């Protein structure tokens, strides 16, 4: 929000998804810790955010993700650690001296101001003519698709439109950093999905470095360049969405990114893994001999005989429950082996013929490339 950095342009040549791995980070957090009395809510958080990328901080309620965002904004003061933005140490700066725009979960619009008045609020402190201010407001409203709503009040527009107003207001001063605190959580599912896509397209168009806090794993996986997973104040893992989903660091990360079958490992011999009477084959030998280890695979990794070639003889099982998911079918499978755990599967809904039903016997398998071993952390 430093006024010296204000520009009337909302366009950028930055390509967020192509940021060089060797480029300097735009924002660096080093050892950030925040305590409230005896409770540590953020512990030794270190993170680099590259210029132009959209980073999502994902975690359950109470994990410290919003507190971390507030530390970046300066609304909270860290007990330890440092924050650098654009090669400048900003840890001691108050919020008004930091270069960011923010969108809150509650939108925080002024009810007695019009849409145009809300968007232009931050511009009123700038030495600019009324005509230039009006032109900037029009530019921002066009950017978020609200050019026909300038004279309406927040109570006269929908929740999704209110969120667009809040976003336009956050971008009004062309901040170097955009902070988004659960920006879509108050919207219904259909509006949330639509606005999520619009938000990502807008972020790419403007090129502003963005950090979004969310508890919605689908939201994080679908729009982020990278995802930060937090748990109990700590950063568990940082990486691209596909990397975290298919190669999570531990069981907590695996579960927060989606449902996972986690079977206690009995033994590992070369590429063969035994678990509760079931045998699976890994794609390559691993030196993994930990108490409390789990063999994991996603429900969508399960293949039924007839839906695709099984890698090996397969495992016989009885279908105990089904759920229709549109183009996919969710199954709960109980293997024939005594004492084996139930397996959750998601398979393509058959275009022809009857889908599996409770009581049916099937044969299933999991491709070696879809199996991963994790410890029990989390």
Beta strands, then each sheet from edge to edge (+ up, - down):
strand 1: 25-36
strand 2: 39-50
strand 3: 54-58
strand 4: 80-85
strand 5: 88-89
strand 6: 100-103
strand 7: 177-181
strand 8: 209-214
strand 9: 226-231
strand 10: 234-239
strand 11: 261-264
strand 12: 267-269
strand 13: 272-275
strand 14: 278-281
strand 15: 294-297
strand 16: 302-304
strand 17: 315-324
strand 18: 328-335
strand 19: 342-348
strand 20: 361-366
strand 21: 372-374
sheet 1: 2+ 1- 4+ 5-
sheet 2: 6+ 7+ 8+ 3+ 9+ 10-
sheet 3: 11+ 15- 21+
sheet 4: 12+ 13- 14+
sheet 5: 16+ 20- 17+ 18- 19+
end
